[in-house]
C-alpha cells in the first residue's frame, strides 16, 4: 500500500519537528578513538534547523543512545529539546508533544531505523531518509530525496517553511 501524499496544509500544520540523530542528522557513522566519539553533522541541516527555530517551531532530537558529540552540536544549534538514552521513541515523542500542548498531527518525526518506526507511525508526518531500514520506509508518509547527514533534515525544514509561506533568507 502506497502512503498518501502529504499535503501543503499538513506541512503547514507542523509545530514540532522531532528526529533521530544517528542516521538522520549524521550518516550513521560513529568514530571512536582515544579522544572519544566523533560524529559529522551537515551544515545544511544546521541552517535548516536555525530557520525553523527562528520561525518559532519547536525542535527535538530523540536518540536511543547518549552522546557527548550530540550534546555539543545541540548546544551549538540551541536545540531546545534533546532527549538521549530513550529507545522507546514514540513514548518520548508523545510525552514531549503532551508537555508542549500539541497534538500528534502537529508533529513531524524523521527516523531511519526500526526503533523509530512507532514514532513515525504516531506522528502526523512520519519521514524516513532513503537509507532507512524497511520498517521505517514502509511507515513513512514522506521519504526525503537527500540522505541522512547530507541535507535530509534541511529538505524537511524547507518543506515546512515553504508550506507556511516563510520567505527564504
TIKOL-441530 format. One line per field, with one value per atom (N, C-alpha, C, O): x, y, z; residue in one letter; atom name. Coordinates in Angstrom, 3 decimals, always signed. Each point is the difference from the previous one (the first is absolute). Layout:
! TIKOL-441530
xx	c(X,...)
yy	c(Y,...)
zz	c(Z,...)
rest	c(a,...)
atom	c(CA,...)
This chain:
! TIKOL-441530
xx	c(+0.834,-0.834,+0.877,+0.865,-1.088,+0.787,-0.534,-1.213,+2.109,-0.473,-0.710,+0.302,-1.250,-0.655,+1.005,+0.798,-0.825,+0.928,-0.303,-1.139,+2.164,-0.156,-0.408,+0.661,-1.738,-0.495,+0.746,+0.640,-0.741,+0.604,-0.572,+0.742,-2.044,-0.605,+0.497,+0.125,+0.159,+0.552,+1.414,+0.352,+0.460,+1.333,-0.122,+0.741,-1.667,-0.170,-0.467,+0.257,-0.940,-0.517,+1.072,-0.259,+1.451,+1.063,+0.476,+0.330,-0.300,+0.496,+1.205,+0.711,-0.489,+1.152,+0.665,-0.637,+1.913,+0.812,+0.935,+0.910,-1.143,+0.809,+0.721,-0.469,+1.609,+0.780,+0.961,+0.396,-0.038,+1.091,+1.294,-0.029,+1.137,+1.286,+0.845,+0.224,+0.247,+0.887,-0.761,-0.994,+1.466,-0.645,-0.954,-0.430,+0.095,-0.872,+0.781,+0.144,+0.355,+0.854,+1.451,+0.782,-0.443,+1.318,-0.227,-1.133,+2.203,-0.151,-0.051,-0.016,-0.010,-0.092,+1.345,+0.067,+1.001,+1.343,+0.406,-0.175,+0.710,+0.510,+1.465,+0.338,+0.524,+1.424,+0.344,-0.417,+1.176,+0.428,+1.520,+0.623,-0.047,+1.456,+0.393,-0.855,+2.153,+0.468,-0.603,-0.127,-0.244,-0.595,-1.503,-0.624,+0.032,-1.446,-0.693,+0.598,-1.846,-0.863,+0.051,+0.111,-0.194,-0.044,-1.197,-0.217,-0.555,-1.123,+0.124,+0.528,-1.015,+0.016,-1.432,-0.825,+0.536,-1.325,+0.046,+1.011,-2.088,-0.095,-0.306,-0.895,+1.647,-0.300,-1.301,-0.672,+0.313,-1.298,-1.137,-0.924,+1.002,-1.010,-0.004,-1.063,+2.245,+0.103,-0.689,-0.694,+0.880,-0.648,-1.510,-0.751,+0.300,-1.435,-0.614,-1.071,+1.751,-0.497,-0.012,-0.934,+1.960,+0.028,-1.197,-0.601,+0.257,-1.128,-1.338,-0.859,+0.662,-1.278,-0.093,-1.087,+2.215,-0.015,-0.353,-0.752,+1.292,-0.309,-1.482,-0.595,+0.004,-1.429,-0.862,-1.213,+1.836,-0.662,-0.643,-1.021,+1.626,-0.391,+0.845,+1.142,-1.693,+0.765,+0.821,-0.455,+1.651,+0.870,+0.480,+0.375,-0.391,+0.448,+0.873,-0.269,+1.313,+0.835,-0.252,+0.106,-0.443,-0.267,+0.919,-0.144,+1.089,+1.002,-0.061,-0.197,+0.368,-0.001,+1.257,+0.032,+1.003,+1.254,+0.528,-0.070,+0.595,+0.591,+1.316,+0.760,-0.503,+1.214,+0.413,-0.799,+2.049,+0.517,+0.050,-0.253,+0.573,+0.041,-1.383,-0.114,-0.923,-1.368,-0.320,-0.580,+0.944,-0.257,+0.698,-0.578,+1.812,+0.764,-0.661,-0.182,-0.179,-0.628,-1.362,-0.352,-0.407,-1.303,+0.148,-0.791,+1.800,+0.251,+0.375,-0.473,+1.325,+0.398,-1.209,-0.076,-0.871,-1.169,-1.167,-1.033,+1.211,-1.049,-1.281,-1.107,+1.286,-1.145,-0.638,+0.661,-1.937,-0.593,-0.344,-0.065,-0.155,-0.413,+0.936,-0.075,+0.948,+0.944,-0.233,+0.224,-0.680,-0.339,+0.928,-0.066,+0.924,+0.956,-0.186,-0.445,+0.798,-0.084,-1.417,-0.303,-0.570,-1.393,-0.222,-0.031,-0.123,-0.221,-1.470,-0.314,-0.594,-1.411,-0.271,-0.428,+0.693,-0.081,-1.433,-0.248,-0.702,-1.399,-0.428,-0.660,+1.030,-0.347,+0.653,-0.658,+1.936,+0.705,-0.647,-0.172,-0.182,-0.621,-1.388,-0.328,-0.480,-1.364,+0.024,-0.846,+1.803,+0.145,+0.347,-0.556,+1.476,+0.401,-1.168,-0.254,-0.445,-1.147,-1.042,-0.541,+0.265,-0.955,+0.506,-0.762,+2.052,+0.589,-0.081,-0.154,+0.259,-0.064,-1.434,-0.224,-0.743,-1.398,-0.377,-0.867,+1.524,-0.256,-0.743,-0.252,-0.089,-0.615,+0.949,+0.892,-1.080,+0.876,+0.056,+1.053,-2.180,-0.005,+0.735,+0.135,+0.341,+0.814,+1.484,+0.840,-0.536,+1.371,+0.480,-0.726,+1.951,+0.683,+1.173,+0.677,-0.445,+1.107,+0.803,-0.565,+1.896,+0.901,+0.802,+0.620,-0.628,+0.734,+0.567,-0.280,+1.090,+0.653,+0.092,+0.381,-0.719,+0.197,-1.262,-0.944,+0.947,-1.188,-0.518,-1.212,+2.094,-0.486,-0.713,-0.671,+0.809,-0.703,-1.399,-0.840,+0.585,-1.244,-1.268,-0.890,+0.760,-1.226,-0.195,-1.129,+2.195,-0.098,-0.391,-0.777,+1.317,-0.361,-1.492,-0.655,+0.127,-1.428,-0.886,-1.104,+1.570,-0.775,-0.072,-1.049,+2.151,+0.067,-0.935,-0.311,-0.124,-0.831,+0.671,-0.640,+1.934,+0.788,+1.242,+0.902,-0.859,+1.185,+0.882,-0.465,+1.730,+0.948,+1.156,+0.531,-0.148,+1.169,+1.025,-0.340,+1.590,+1.071,+0.190,-0.362,+0.922,+0.103,+0.747,-0.317,+1.279,+0.763,-0.627,+0.637,-1.879,-0.680,-0.236,+0.009,-0.220,-0.355,-1.447,-0.719,+0.306,-1.291,-1.194,-0.910,+0.891,-1.133,-0.271,-1.129,+2.127,-0.221,-0.388,-0.806,+1.365,-0.380,-1.477,-0.686,+0.194,-1.422,-0.882,-1.092,+1.555,-0.797,-0.057,-0.936,+1.906,+0.126,-1.084,-0.411,-0.039,-0.887,+0.823,-0.501,+1.784,+0.881,+1.404,+0.465,+0.209,+1.403,+0.793,-0.314,+1.340,+0.799,+0.778,+0.266,+0.088,+0.861,+1.465,+0.833,-0.520,+1.370,+0.208,-0.917,+2.121,+0.266,+0.232,+0.247,-0.334,+0.308,+1.419,+0.927,-0.765,+1.311,+0.462,+1.119,-1.973,+0.360,-1.141,-0.202,-0.533,-1.031,-1.426,-0.918,+0.691,-1.367,-0.836,-1.156,+1.732,-0.714,-0.300,-1.093,+2.033,-0.216,-1.169,-0.817,+0.739,-1.101,-1.346,-0.930,+0.821,-1.249,-0.251,-1.127,+2.151,-0.141,-0.528,-0.922,+1.505,-0.420,-1.448,-0.728,+0.301,-1.395,-0.964,-1.016,+1.349,-0.865,-0.069,-1.087,+2.229,+0.030,-0.684,-0.700,+0.880,-0.662,-1.524,-0.735,+0.278,-1.441,-0.575,-1.162,+1.977,-0.455,+0.153,-0.419,+1.027,+0.177,+1.187,+0.077,+0.850,+1.192,+0.936,+0.276,+0.200,+0.917,+1.397,+0.417,+0.289,+1.406,+0.822,-0.334,+1.430,+0.830,+0.690,+0.737)
yy	c(-1.183,+1.183,+1.243,+0.158,+0.712,+1.220,+1.071,+0.172,+0.550,+1.004,+1.152,+0.319,+0.292,+1.188,+1.139,+0.153,+0.649,+1.134,+0.995,+0.123,+0.570,+1.014,+1.302,+0.447,+0.150,+1.236,+1.214,-0.059,+1.138,+1.263,+0.418,+0.466,-0.631,+0.402,-0.881,+0.479,-1.752,-0.869,+0.439,+0.019,+0.333,+0.531,+1.299,+0.207,+0.663,+1.292,-0.149,+0.875,-1.974,-0.223,-0.434,-0.036,-0.293,-0.502,+1.096,+1.109,-1.443,+0.914,-0.580,+0.714,-2.021,-0.670,-0.863,-0.868,+1.107,-0.842,-0.790,+0.558,-1.872,-0.879,-0.993,-0.314,-0.185,-0.922,-0.818,+0.374,-1.504,-0.820,+0.756,+1.000,-1.454,+0.649,-0.844,+0.404,-1.566,-0.831,-0.560,-0.708,+1.029,-0.452,+1.025,-0.137,+1.163,+1.079,+1.309,+0.611,-0.183,+1.194,-0.324,+0.892,-2.171,-0.469,-1.106,-0.431,-0.021,-1.106,-1.357,-1.040,+1.052,-1.238,-0.550,-0.982,+1.604,-0.439,+0.646,+1.204,-1.991,+0.516,-0.397,-1.182,+2.174,-0.269,-0.022,+0.874,-1.874,-0.116,-0.037,-0.812,+1.693,+0.041,+0.322,+0.087,+0.091,+0.268,+1.268,+0.112,+0.842,+1.239,-0.085,+0.964,-2.094,-0.161,-0.172,-0.435,+0.781,-0.209,+1.197,+1.150,-1.453,+1.040,-0.261,-1.123,+2.173,-0.059,+1.188,+1.046,-1.214,+1.075,+0.422,-0.819,+2.103,+0.569,+0.926,+0.659,-0.612,+0.841,+1.446,+0.262,+0.681,+1.415,+0.391,+0.939,-1.647,+0.251,-0.255,+0.804,-1.925,-0.325,+1.040,+0.411,+0.011,+1.001,+1.301,+0.595,-0.148,+1.231,-0.188,+0.902,-2.057,-0.272,+0.040,+0.575,-1.186,-0.003,+1.406,+0.365,+0.426,+1.391,+0.765,+0.814,-1.072,+0.684,-0.410,+0.856,-2.148,-0.400,+0.500,+0.345,-0.304,+0.573,+1.482,+0.488,+0.229,+1.423,+0.193,+1.006,-1.966,+0.047,-0.472,-0.154,-0.073,-0.343,-1.381,-0.214,-0.723,-1.400,-0.619,+0.405,-1.370,-0.755,-1.051,-0.539,+0.254,-1.011,-0.935,+0.435,-1.730,-0.995,-1.040,-0.425,+0.021,-1.125,-1.111,+0.206,-1.394,-1.151,-1.132,-0.551,+0.212,-1.013,-1.158,+0.191,-1.370,-1.186,-0.144,-0.763,+1.497,-0.119,+1.377,+0.931,-0.791,+1.277,+0.233,-0.936,+2.187,+0.340,+1.430,+0.930,-0.769,+1.336,+0.819,+1.204,-1.837,+0.711,+0.553,+1.121,-1.898,+0.460,+1.186,+0.985,-1.065,+1.092,+1.280,+1.084,-1.206,+1.182,+0.658,+1.217,-2.018,+0.562,+0.612,+1.052,-1.698,+0.542,+1.354,+0.912,-0.781,+1.289,+1.061,+1.133,-1.491,+0.959,+0.532,+1.189,-2.080,+0.386,+0.497,+0.415,-0.463,+0.427,-0.819,+0.538,-1.857,-0.906,-0.082,-0.408,+0.789,+0.093,-1.330,-0.074,-0.975,-1.276,-1.100,-0.419,-0.040,-1.066,-1.140,+0.136,-1.259,-1.167,-1.127,-0.450,-0.004,-1.053,-1.199,+0.131,-1.306,-1.215,-0.536,-0.763,+1.147,-0.486,-0.836,+0.540,-1.841,-0.860,-0.069,-0.352,+0.681,+0.082,+1.432,+0.860,-0.645,+1.354,+0.499,+1.196,-2.096,+0.420,+0.538,+1.035,-1.730,+0.457,+1.349,+0.909,-0.773,+1.267,+1.125,+1.111,-1.400,+0.999,+0.380,+1.185,-2.162,+0.307,+0.773,+0.866,-1.168,+0.756,+1.453,+0.910,-0.692,+1.363,+0.753,+1.157,-1.800,+0.626,+0.422,+1.104,-1.969,+0.332,+1.173,+0.913,-0.938,+1.076,+1.346,+1.045,-1.079,+1.234,+0.411,+1.061,-1.888,+0.318,-0.124,+0.723,-1.644,-0.205,-1.313,-0.749,+0.488,-1.271,-0.715,+0.623,-1.915,-0.797,+0.552,-0.034,+0.546,+0.495,+1.322,+0.500,+0.067,+1.214,-0.326,+0.888,-2.175,-0.473,-0.745,-0.820,+1.110,-0.801,-0.678,+0.606,-1.857,-0.752,-0.632,-0.621,+0.779,-0.562,-1.129,+0.186,-1.361,-1.139,-0.878,+0.188,-1.159,-0.872,-1.465,-0.834,+0.498,-1.381,-0.526,+0.748,-2.033,-0.669,+0.644,+0.039,+0.465,+0.608,+1.332,+0.525,+0.018,+1.229,-0.271,+0.900,-2.121,-0.310,+0.374,+0.617,-0.961,+0.398,+1.521,+0.474,+0.285,+1.467,+0.520,+0.949,-1.572,+0.392,-0.208,+0.840,-1.948,-0.305,+0.919,+0.348,+0.042,+0.805,+1.469,+0.633,-0.097,+1.422,+0.312,-0.868,+2.104,+0.444,-0.229,-0.425,+0.712,-0.270,-0.773,+0.552,-1.826,-0.826,+0.104,-0.183,+0.475,+0.198,-0.983,-0.158,-0.498,-0.884,+0.544,+0.706,-1.046,+0.335,-1.189,-1.121,+1.336,-1.085,-1.242,-1.103,+1.238,-1.139,-0.697,-0.847,+1.185,-0.597,-1.487,-0.487,-0.221,-1.415,-0.123,+0.995,-2.214,-0.242,+0.506,+0.598,-0.822,+0.406,+1.490,+0.402,+0.430,+1.441,+0.462,+0.919,-1.537,+0.382,-0.307,+0.775,-1.900,-0.338,+0.939,+0.368,+0.013,+0.820,+1.467,+0.708,-0.252,+1.427,+0.493,-0.703,+1.920,+0.693,+0.720,+0.303,-0.027,+0.728,-0.569,-0.240,+0.026,-0.429,+1.107,+0.409,+0.071,+1.098,-0.466,-1.190,+2.126,-0.328,+0.031,-0.696,+1.494,+0.104,-1.002,-0.253,-0.323,-0.984,+0.637,+1.200,-2.039,+0.434,+0.528,-0.577,+1.682,+0.619,+0.779,+0.514,-0.420,+0.674,+0.889,+0.136,+0.459,+0.949,-0.498,+0.721,-1.926,-0.514,+0.876,+0.302,+0.098,+0.835,+1.364,+0.534,+0.024,+1.289,-0.094,+0.917,-2.032,-0.204,+0.083,+0.632,-1.260,+0.029,+1.410,+0.493,+0.143,+1.378,+0.902,+0.786,-0.902,+0.837,-0.272,+0.933,-2.188,-0.340,+0.654,+0.574,-0.670,+0.592,+1.513,+0.577,+0.057,+1.454,+0.468,+1.013,-1.717,+0.374,-0.102,+0.851,-1.887,-0.183,+1.106,+0.382,+0.121,+1.074,+1.369,+1.011,-0.981,+1.257,+0.812,+1.201,-1.844,+0.709,+0.276,-0.883,+2.085,+0.407,-0.525,-0.115,-0.197,-0.403,+1.191,+1.141,-1.402,+1.132,+0.673,+0.967)
zz	c(+0.000,+0.000,+0.000,+0.861,-1.817,-0.135,+0.959,+0.117,+0.570,+0.952,-0.717,-1.150,+1.859,-0.532,-0.040,+0.925,-1.982,-0.047,+1.123,+0.450,-0.018,+1.041,-0.685,-0.937,+1.400,-0.600,+0.550,+1.050,-1.780,+0.438,+1.362,+0.865,-0.675,+1.275,+1.155,+1.128,-1.397,+1.052,+0.377,+1.180,-2.179,+0.301,+0.798,+0.960,-1.352,+0.666,+1.446,+0.827,-0.518,+1.356,+0.991,+1.203,-1.678,+0.877,+0.949,-0.423,+1.720,+1.039,+0.735,+0.707,-0.882,+0.617,-1.053,-0.597,+0.374,-0.876,+0.898,+0.613,-0.541,+0.847,-0.885,-1.094,+1.558,-0.820,+0.830,+1.104,-1.682,+0.483,-0.311,-0.717,+1.235,-0.258,-0.957,-1.141,+1.592,-0.818,-1.201,+0.160,-1.349,-1.223,-0.586,-1.146,+1.919,-0.480,-0.037,-1.059,+2.205,+0.047,-0.376,-0.325,+0.374,-0.433,-1.026,-0.219,-0.401,-0.961,+0.696,-0.659,+1.985,+0.769,+0.425,+0.739,-1.199,+0.361,+1.322,+0.184,+0.726,+1.264,+0.088,-0.061,+0.203,+0.169,+1.480,+0.760,-0.361,+1.397,+0.010,-0.684,+1.461,+0.110,+1.424,+0.881,-0.650,+1.358,+0.607,+1.219,-2.081,+0.489,+0.176,+0.445,-0.785,+0.147,-1.339,-0.985,+0.976,-1.163,-0.953,+0.424,-1.722,-1.030,-0.900,-0.456,+0.206,-0.942,-0.935,+0.374,-1.583,-0.969,-0.304,-0.406,+0.605,-0.218,-1.214,-0.244,-0.503,-1.191,+0.375,+0.804,-1.393,+0.220,-0.703,+0.426,-1.493,-0.651,+0.988,+0.119,+0.580,+1.000,+1.119,+0.465,-0.037,+1.059,-0.375,+0.824,-2.063,-0.451,-0.074,+0.369,-0.838,-0.040,+1.384,+0.197,+0.763,+1.379,+0.583,+0.714,-1.009,+0.464,-0.562,+0.700,-1.949,-0.634,+0.620,+0.215,+0.075,+0.609,+1.440,+0.465,+0.244,+1.345,-0.047,+0.844,-1.830,-0.161,-0.320,+0.386,-1.088,-0.326,+1.173,-0.142,+1.295,+1.253,+0.010,+0.654,-1.387,+0.123,+1.101,+0.215,+0.468,+0.983,-0.752,-1.008,+1.495,-0.596,+1.095,+1.090,-1.397,+0.979,-0.669,-1.123,+1.821,-0.408,+1.003,+1.209,-1.722,+0.865,-0.431,-1.092,+1.959,-0.336,+0.987,+1.200,-1.722,+0.844,+0.832,+0.965,-1.340,+0.752,+0.384,-0.801,+2.012,+0.403,-0.733,-0.247,-0.095,-0.727,+0.319,-0.108,+0.499,+0.269,-1.292,+0.027,-1.148,-1.284,-0.351,-0.496,+0.751,-0.246,+0.902,-0.459,+1.718,+0.944,-0.424,+0.077,-0.522,-0.428,-1.210,-0.022,-0.987,-1.198,+0.332,-0.533,+1.402,+0.393,+0.698,-0.239,+1.099,+0.655,-1.026,+0.080,-1.050,-1.045,-0.758,-0.311,+0.017,-0.789,+0.860,-0.524,+1.856,+0.939,-0.166,+0.007,-0.157,-0.104,+1.387,+0.955,-0.829,+1.335,+0.676,+1.227,-2.022,+0.590,-0.491,-1.155,+2.032,-0.339,+0.990,+1.203,-1.748,+0.814,-0.439,-1.144,+2.043,-0.338,+0.921,+1.140,-1.663,+0.785,+0.104,+0.917,-1.840,-0.005,-1.255,-1.106,+1.265,-1.166,-0.395,-1.137,+2.057,-0.358,-0.463,+0.769,-2.042,-0.547,-0.085,+0.156,-0.401,-0.049,+1.358,+0.080,+0.979,+1.349,+0.288,+0.505,-0.818,+0.228,-0.806,+0.503,-1.747,-0.865,+0.509,+0.070,+0.280,+0.463,+1.322,+0.220,+0.658,+1.247,-0.290,+0.614,-1.552,-0.354,-0.638,+0.337,-1.242,-0.664,+1.052,-0.074,+1.039,+1.065,+0.834,+0.321,+0.030,+0.801,-0.726,+0.633,-1.972,-0.792,-0.323,-0.583,+0.958,-0.253,-1.471,-0.492,-0.202,-1.425,-0.212,+0.943,-2.193,-0.404,-0.950,-0.575,+0.409,-0.867,-1.416,-0.636,+0.130,-1.380,-0.168,-1.116,+2.221,-0.063,+0.095,+0.144,-0.229,+0.175,-1.237,-0.563,+0.146,-1.019,+0.696,+0.830,-1.172,+0.588,-1.123,-0.900,+0.952,-1.006,+0.630,+1.047,-1.684,+0.529,-1.101,-1.184,+1.613,-0.986,+0.405,-0.821,+2.066,+0.441,+0.682,+0.251,+0.040,+0.536,+1.287,+0.213,+0.644,+1.247,-0.263,+0.889,-2.089,-0.371,-0.553,-0.026,-0.412,-0.700,+0.780,-0.586,+1.879,+0.713,+0.036,-0.132,+0.306,+0.007,-1.378,-0.112,-0.941,-1.375,-0.244,-0.616,+1.092,-0.184,+0.850,-0.419,+1.592,+0.932,-0.427,+0.125,-0.623,-0.364,-1.164,-0.815,+0.753,-1.106,-1.347,-0.962,+0.906,-1.207,+0.415,+0.631,-0.985,+0.224,-1.230,-1.125,+1.339,-1.089,+0.171,+1.099,-2.187,+0.004,-0.984,-0.949,+1.192,-0.942,-0.936,+0.359,-1.552,-0.980,+0.484,-0.447,+1.326,+0.488,+1.182,+0.627,-0.305,+1.152,-0.220,-1.131,+2.232,-0.084,-0.496,-0.091,-0.225,-0.644,+0.802,-0.574,+1.885,+0.824,-0.052,-0.279,+0.540,-0.090,-1.405,-0.147,-0.870,-1.364,-0.258,-0.666,+1.189,-0.149,+0.821,-0.435,+1.605,+0.916,-0.415,+0.372,-1.124,-0.318,-0.948,-0.923,+1.170,-0.933,-1.060,-1.082,+1.398,-0.910,+0.144,+1.114,-2.234,-0.008,-0.673,-1.118,+1.799,-0.548,-1.225,-0.163,-0.679,-1.135,+0.430,-0.581,+1.586,+0.510,+1.127,+0.782,-0.690,+1.061,+1.373,+0.118,+0.907,+1.353,+0.086,-0.568,+1.285,+0.156,-1.210,-0.021,-0.992,-1.250,-0.506,-1.207,+2.132,-0.392,+0.094,-0.393,+0.898,+0.135,+0.938,-0.297,+1.413,+0.961,-0.625,+0.185,-0.907,-0.672,-0.972,-0.087,-0.644,-0.945,+0.716,-0.500,+1.654,+0.767,+0.545,-0.055,+0.570,+0.490,-1.107,+0.218,-1.400,-1.126,-0.395,-0.337,+0.372,-0.326,+0.992,-0.391,+1.673,+1.024,-0.180,+0.004,-0.161,-0.132,-1.271,+0.023,-1.125,-1.249,+0.144,-0.500,+1.179,+0.195,+0.874,-0.146,+1.043,+0.888,-0.650,+0.564,-1.762,-0.708,+0.479,-0.260,+0.957,+0.488,-1.156,-0.813,+0.742,-1.080,+0.285,+1.153,-2.212,+0.142,+0.439,-0.320,+1.068,+0.464,-1.170,+0.192)
rest	c(x,x,x,x,x,x,x,x,x,x,x,x,x,x,x,x,x,x,x,x,x,x,x,x,x,x,x,x,x,x,x,x,x,x,x,x,x,x,x,x,x,x,x,x,x,x,x,x,x,x,x,x,x,x,x,x,x,x,x,x,x,x,x,x,x,x,x,x,x,x,x,x,x,x,x,x,x,x,x,x,x,x,x,x,x,x,x,x,x,x,x,x,x,x,x,x,x,x,x,x,x,x,x,x,x,x,x,x,x,x,x,x,x,x,x,x,x,x,x,x,x,x,x,x,x,x,x,x,x,x,x,x,x,x,x,x,x,x,x,x,x,x,x,x,x,x,x,x,x,x,x,x,x,x,x,x,x,x,x,x,x,x,x,x,x,x,x,x,x,x,x,x,x,x,x,x,x,x,x,x,x,x,x,x,x,x,x,x,x,x,x,x,x,x,x,x,x,x,x,x,x,x,x,x,x,x,x,x,x,x,x,x,x,x,x,x,x,x,x,x,x,x,x,x,x,x,x,x,x,x,x,x,x,x,x,x,x,x,x,x,x,x,x,x,x,x,x,x,x,x,x,x,x,x,x,x,x,x,x,x,x,x,x,x,x,x,x,x,x,x,x,x,x,x,x,x,x,x,x,x,x,x,x,x,x,x,x,x,x,x,x,x,x,x,x,x,x,x,x,x,x,x,x,x,x,x,x,x,x,x,x,x,x,x,x,x,x,x,x,x,x,x,x,x,x,x,x,x,x,x,x,x,x,x,x,x,x,x,x,x,x,x,x,x,x,x,x,x,x,x,x,x,x,x,x,x,x,x,x,x,x,x,x,x,x,x,x,x,x,x,x,x,x,x,x,x,x,x,x,x,x,x,x,x,x,x,x,x,x,x,x,x,x,x,x,x,x,x,x,x,x,x,x,x,x,x,x,x,x,x,x,x,x,x,x,x,x,x,x,x,x,x,x,x,x,x,x,x,x,x,x,x,x,x,x,x,x,x,x,x,x,x,x,x,x,x,x,x,x,x,x,x,x,x,x,x,x,x,x,x,x,x,x,x,x,x,x,x,x,x,x,x,x,x,x,x,x,x,x,x,x,x,x,x,x,x,x,x,x,x,x,x,x,x,x,x,x,x,x,x,x,x,x,x,x,x,x,x,x,x,x,x,x,x,x,x,x,x,x,x,x,x,x,x,x,x,x,x,x,x,x,x,x,x,x,x,x,x,x,x,x,x,x,x,x,x,x,x,x,x,x,x,x,x,x,x,x,x,x,x,x,x,x,x,x,x,x,x,x,x,x,x,x,x,x,x,x,x,x,x,x,x,x,x,x,x,x,x,x,x,x,x,x,x,x,x,x,x,x,x,x,x,x,x,x,x,x,x,x,x,x,x,x,x,x,x,x,x,x,x,x,x,x,x,x,x,x,x,x,x,x,x,x,x,x,x,x,x,x,x,x,x,x,x,x,x,x,x,x,x,x,x,x,x,x,x,x,x,x,x,x,x,x,x,x,x,x,x,x,x,x,x,x,x,x,x)
atom	c(N,CA,C,O,N,CA,C,O,N,CA,C,O,N,CA,C,O,N,CA,C,O,N,CA,C,O,N,CA,C,O,N,CA,C,O,N,CA,C,O,N,CA,C,O,N,CA,C,O,N,CA,C,O,N,CA,C,O,N,CA,C,O,N,CA,C,O,N,CA,C,O,N,CA,C,O,N,CA,C,O,N,CA,C,O,N,CA,C,O,N,CA,C,O,N,CA,C,O,N,CA,C,O,N,CA,C,O,N,CA,C,O,N,CA,C,O,N,CA,C,O,N,CA,C,O,N,CA,C,O,N,CA,C,O,N,CA,C,O,N,CA,C,O,N,CA,C,O,N,CA,C,O,N,CA,C,O,N,CA,C,O,N,CA,C,O,N,CA,C,O,N,CA,C,O,N,CA,C,O,N,CA,C,O,N,CA,C,O,N,CA,C,O,N,CA,C,O,N,CA,C,O,N,CA,C,O,N,CA,C,O,N,CA,C,O,N,CA,C,O,N,CA,C,O,N,CA,C,O,N,CA,C,O,N,CA,C,O,N,CA,C,O,N,CA,C,O,N,CA,C,O,N,CA,C,O,N,CA,C,O,N,CA,C,O,N,CA,C,O,N,CA,C,O,N,CA,C,O,N,CA,C,O,N,CA,C,O,N,CA,C,O,N,CA,C,O,N,CA,C,O,N,CA,C,O,N,CA,C,O,N,CA,C,O,N,CA,C,O,N,CA,C,O,N,CA,C,O,N,CA,C,O,N,CA,C,O,N,CA,C,O,N,CA,C,O,N,CA,C,O,N,CA,C,O,N,CA,C,O,N,CA,C,O,N,CA,C,O,N,CA,C,O,N,CA,C,O,N,CA,C,O,N,CA,C,O,N,CA,C,O,N,CA,C,O,N,CA,C,O,N,CA,C,O,N,CA,C,O,N,CA,C,O,N,CA,C,O,N,CA,C,O,N,CA,C,O,N,CA,C,O,N,CA,C,O,N,CA,C,O,N,CA,C,O,N,CA,C,O,N,CA,C,O,N,CA,C,O,N,CA,C,O,N,CA,C,O,N,CA,C,O,N,CA,C,O,N,CA,C,O,N,CA,C,O,N,CA,C,O,N,CA,C,O,N,CA,C,O,N,CA,C,O,N,CA,C,O,N,CA,C,O,N,CA,C,O,N,CA,C,O,N,CA,C,O,N,CA,C,O,N,CA,C,O,N,CA,C,O,N,CA,C,O,N,CA,C,O,N,CA,C,O,N,CA,C,O,N,CA,C,O,N,CA,C,O,N,CA,C,O,N,CA,C,O,N,CA,C,O,N,CA,C,O,N,CA,C,O,N,CA,C,O,N,CA,C,O,N,CA,C,O,N,CA,C,O,N,CA,C,O,N,CA,C,O,N,CA,C,O,N,CA,C,O,N,CA,C,O,N,CA,C,O,N,CA,C,O,N,CA,C,O,N,CA,C,O,N,CA,C,O,N,CA,C,O,N,CA,C,O,N,CA,C,O,N,CA,C,O,N,CA,C,O,N,CA,C,O,N,CA,C,O,N,CA,C,O,N,CA,C,O,N,CA,C,O,N,CA,C,O,N,CA,C,O,N,CA,C,O,N,CA,C,O,N,CA,C,O,N,CA,C,O,N,CA,C,O,N,CA,C,O,N,CA,C,O,N,CA,C,O,N,CA,C,O,N,CA,C,O,N,CA,C,O,N,CA,C,O)
